[in-house]
């Protein structure tokens, strides 16, 4: 019949191959995206196994992405007690330095040092290729009343690798919980950013006591 004749003409000329019929197009996967048939994408859906979640790409096709969650940062056995010791009014300890075991950001946080000598003392633990976290207890005069303030210092040496810097960004929440509360947060990469004067200037600015000093 006429339909069969037109089909044969289209096949012979090659024009039929250039047009994908709708029924055939639905069966072909979209290029550049891997279908995750075992997981439904969208709000409220659970992540698939292997630490990945389903995300939606172009044209509604799903592809596998990196999970945002993951295991929390681990702390050594004496970390919490050391932080409490700095906060205690019954001890002379006024600082502690925490860092990654063996300098590897994939390892737990451990205590690197404690003391009561102040900035010059704990700065000795700052290394160019290391990342450390400091809780420092200071006293500020507010309305002529001595007030205890806590300073949180994050030291990232200039020699730290970019991958390590990226990794520690995921630790921020766990670290803030461990050191909470603090009155001043300082991010430093060079030694001159961490001095007694620089720290107290920030503390006094935060408390308003600096404006009272003539």
Secondary structure, DSSP 4 states (H G I P E B T S, - for coil): -HHHHHHHHHHHHTTGGGS--HHHHTTSPPTT----TTS--STTPPPBTTTEEEEE-GGG-EEEEE-S--PPPPB-TTHHHHHHHHH-TTS---EEEEEEGGG-TTSPEEEEEEESS-HHHHGGG--TT-EEEEEEEEEEEETTEEEEEEEEEEEE-TTS-HHHHHHHGGGHHHHHHHH-S-SEEEEESSGGGS-HHHHHHHHHHHHTGGGG--
